[in-house]
Amino acid sequence: MSTLLEIKHLCVCYSGIEAVRDLNLYVNAGEMVCLIGANGAGKTTTLKAVSGLLTPSRGSIHFEGELISGLAPHAIARKGLALVPEGRGIFPRMTVLENLQMGAYTRSDPAEIRRDIDEVYGLLPRLAERKQQIAGLLSGGEQQMLALGRAMMARPRLLLLDEPSMGLAPLMVQAVFEIITAIAARGVSVFLIEQNAHLALKTCSRGYVMENGSITLADDAQALAANPAVRHAYLGE
Ligand code: ATP
């Protein structure tokens, strides 16, 4: 299995204070990997560094063997990484269709873009029903689906997901995770950040636990879910 994303000795600071410290992790092609941890552990900071929104103070991030740390977010996106940020980041005044078209902004193949929009509608029929609706009027779950659909329009090889369950009702959380699994089944690798450790470990094959800016555990998701320390701290047991 080839390594898609490789993070080595990553440190990220805010005004000189380290929020991420000597972090090492990798995602292989075809894998679904999660990073779990409490509020403020440094998960979002890690994801922002991978997507180019924050510049690491030390360490390196490689994607398909190529150094991407230090590149601008749009240059990283062009290499095949698509971020679905916390809060979804959709354009609330645009329609569902316009949001999907925006997701393809790096592409210049109109026929293929139309075909991919149809494919997204096939994967997410709720979006097809609401294609002319203003995105800001969608429910939270539908907005999360739109954010996933928009990310798919860039034809990513790695999807970076920041807390997709955030603020959603349990049934909608289930639906969103089924969609993420369906996206992965199409060959897109997934790096998922979640506070809902139960769901993240059930969905992914491997996981990392982050505490106070550092990785404290790394293992198969099943082994993590069975680990007494994880069960106590993150699974409410
Ligand atoms: P959450 O689930 O709440 O998003 P997280 O694990 O994603 O938590 P981060 O948001 O990465 O954690 O935050 C890590 C640390 O960095 C926290 O102590 C946080 O207060 C701090 N931090 C985050 N953003 C900033 C910022 N813009 N300026 C200064 N400190 C920040």
Residues whose N, C-alpha, C, O or C-beta is under 5 A from the ligand:
A	BS01	ATP	Y14 A19 A38 N39 G40 A41 G42 K43 T44 T45
